[in-house]
């Protein structure tokens, strides 16, 4: 129903017979009060509840005239009051919680909002990664990958690292290459997950997997673990492994290096590559690099950049790629530190 139609309905300007059935039902739920409405909604399906909740949440204040008209229309006996009865989203939530409990109400309201950033499975926040990994490890790698592909990357990374070592690569590769599943597949997996699941309704608007999600997940875990996973993926598909590596660290991520690490990188790179790379760098990266070079070296690089004139994007990206390779090698050797790697255990002590 349009906003104008709802305003007309709640102000009493429209007779119940002129309204959609779901709008009339929503007005009735508000007019009856939360206790009675909660009792009625116990007998509705999830689809009916979702539609009704959306309508209730969209209602404004219902006038006494509209309230009486709705009650008459549904042949209910009720004593009208000459004041406004307030609908709205909070009312819808309280009615659903009263009739269904917090968990199922959250599921229905999740559909109402169309939570595009959520998870298909909404694993309980209080459950630690090891417990979830122990629960999932008996499932097929494709099932595990499907679940992890919709979780926030810190949680997905921790669970992946907690899986048995011989299962990690298989699961991670599937996370990188998995396709969006059908609602039927999601429903089957939700049934398997049982008590670990908060939601009961598939959220088909959720962000889903891919190399970017896996790369971010790997950034959350210990270097020794993610390197083993990447080596395994490289044996299966070198192109996919390279795509993941490229997204785990980009040239803009140089800002994650401390001064000592930047200086170590600068010693290893070709000056022409550095000048070419900085042509396409952010101001923040340029300032970091120049701030860790002598005035003489900085002047030389700036002059080289000016002398180059316009350059192809592909040439800049190739040069940046060579510097990134240096960063990866030095990190593997333990010569540099990248902030944010490895979750809680990836930090250093001064």
Long-range contacts (C-beta under 8 A, 24 or more apart in sequence): 1-55, 1-58, 3-58, 6-58, 6-59, 6-60, 7-60, 9-66, 10-59, 10-60, 10-61, 10-62, 10-63, 10-66, 10-87, 11-63, 11-66, 12-63, 12-65, 12-66, 12-69, 15-69, 16-69, 16-70, 16-72, 16-73, 17-73, 22-51, 22-52, 22-55, 23-55, 24-70, 24-73, 24-74, 25-52, 25-55, 26-52, 26-55, 26-56, 26-59, 26-87, 27-59, 27-62, 27-66, 27-67, 27-70, 27-87, 28-70, 28-71, 28-74, 28-76, 29-56, 29-95, 30-56, 30-59, 30-62, 30-67, 30-85, 30-86, 30-87, 30-91, 31-62, 31-67, 31-70, 31-71, 31-78, 31-85, 32-76, 32-78, 34-91, 34-94, 34-95, 34-98, 35-98, 37-95, 37-98, 37-99, 38-95, 38-96, 38-98, 38-99, 39-99, 40-99, 41-95, 41-96, 41-99, 41-100, 42-99, 42-100, 46-107, 46-108, 46-111, 46-200, 46-201, 49-96, 49-100, 49-108, 50-108, 50-111, 50-112, 50-201, 53-92, 53-95, 53-96, 53-108, 53-109, 53-112, 54-112, 56-87, 56-88, 56-89, 56-91, 56-92, 56-95, 57-87, 57-88, 57-89, 57-91, 57-92, 57-112, 59-87, 59-88, 60-87, 60-88, 61-85, 61-86, 61-87, 62-86, 62-87, 103-198, 103-200, 104-200, 106-198, 106-199, 107-198, 107-199, 107-200, 107-201, 108-201, 110-199, 110-201, 110-203, 111-201, 111-203, 114-203, 114-205, 115-203, 115-205, 115-206, 116-203, 116-205, 116-206, 116-207, 117-206, 117-207, 118-199, 118-203, 118-205, 118-206, 119-150, 119-151, 119-152, 119-199, 119-203, 119-206, 120-146, 120-147, 120-150, 120-186, 120-190, 120-199, 120-202, 120-203, 120-206, 121-147, 121-150, 121-151, 121-189, 121-190, 121-193, 121-196, 121-197, 121-198, 121-199, 122-197, 122-198, 122-199, 123-147, 123-151, 123-155, 123-196, 123-197, 123-198, 124-196, 124-198, 127-196, 129-155, 129-158, 129-159, 129-161, 129-162, 130-162, 132-159, 132-162, 132-196, 133-159, 133-162, 133-163, 134-162, 135-193, 135-196, 136-163, 137-163, 137-164, 137-167, 139-192, 141-167, 141-170, 141-171, 141-174, 142-174, 142-178, 143-189, 143-192, 144-171, 144-174, 145-171, 145-172, 145-174, 145-175, 145-178, 145-209, 146-178, 146-181, 146-185, 146-186, 146-189, 146-209, 147-189, 147-193, 148-175, 148-217, 149-175, 149-178, 149-208, 149-209, 149-210, 149-213, 150-206, 150-207, 150-208, 150-209, 153-213, 153-216, 153-217, 153-219, 153-220, 154-217, 154-220, 154-343, 156-213, 156-217, 156-220, 157-216, 157-217, 157-218, 157-219, 157-220, 157-221, 157-343, 158-220, 158-221, 158-343, 160-217, 160-218, 160-221, 160-229, 161-221, 161-222, 161-225, 161-226, 165-228, 168-225, 168-228, 168-229, 168-232, 169-228, 169-229, 169-232, 169-233, 169-236, 172-214, 172-218, 172-229, 172-232, 172-233, 173-232, 173-233, 173-236, 173-237, 173-240, 175-209, 175-210, 175-213, 175-214, 175-217, 176-209, 176-210, 176-211, 176-214, 176-233, 176-240, 176-243, 176-244, 177-237, 177-240, 178-208, 178-209, 178-210, 180-208, 211-240, 211-243, 211-244, 211-247, 212-247, 214-244, 215-244, 215-245, 215-247, 215-248, 216-247, 218-244, 218-248, 219-248, 219-340, 219-341, 220-342, 220-343, 221-342, 221-343, 222-342, 222-343, 222-345, 222-346, 223-331, 223-341, 223-342, 223-346, 227-332, 245-328, 246-321, 246-324, 249-324, 249-327, 249-328, 249-338, 250-324, 251-277, 251-280, 251-281, 251-285, 251-320, 251-323, 251-324, 252-281, 252-282, 252-285, 253-338, 254-285, 254-288, 254-289, 254-327, 255-284, 255-285, 255-288, 256-338, 256-339, 256-340, 257-288, 257-327, 257-336, 257-337, 257-338, 257-339, 258-337, 258-339, 259-291, 259-292, 260-336, 260-337, 261-330, 261-335, 261-336, 261-337, 261-338, 262-288, 262-289, 262-292, 263-292, 264-330, 264-335, 264-336, 265-323, 265-326, 265-327, 265-330, 265-336, 266-292, 266-293, 268-326, 268-330, 269-322, 269-323, 269-326, 270-322, 271-300, 271-301, 271-304, 272-304, 272-319, 273-319, 273-322, 273-323, 274-301, 274-319, 274-323, 275-301, 275-304, 275-305, 275-308, 276-308, 276-311, 276-315, 276-316, 276-319, 277-316, 277-319, 277-320, 277-323, 278-305, 279-305, 279-308, 279-311, 279-316, 280-313, 280-316, 280-317, 280-320, 281-320
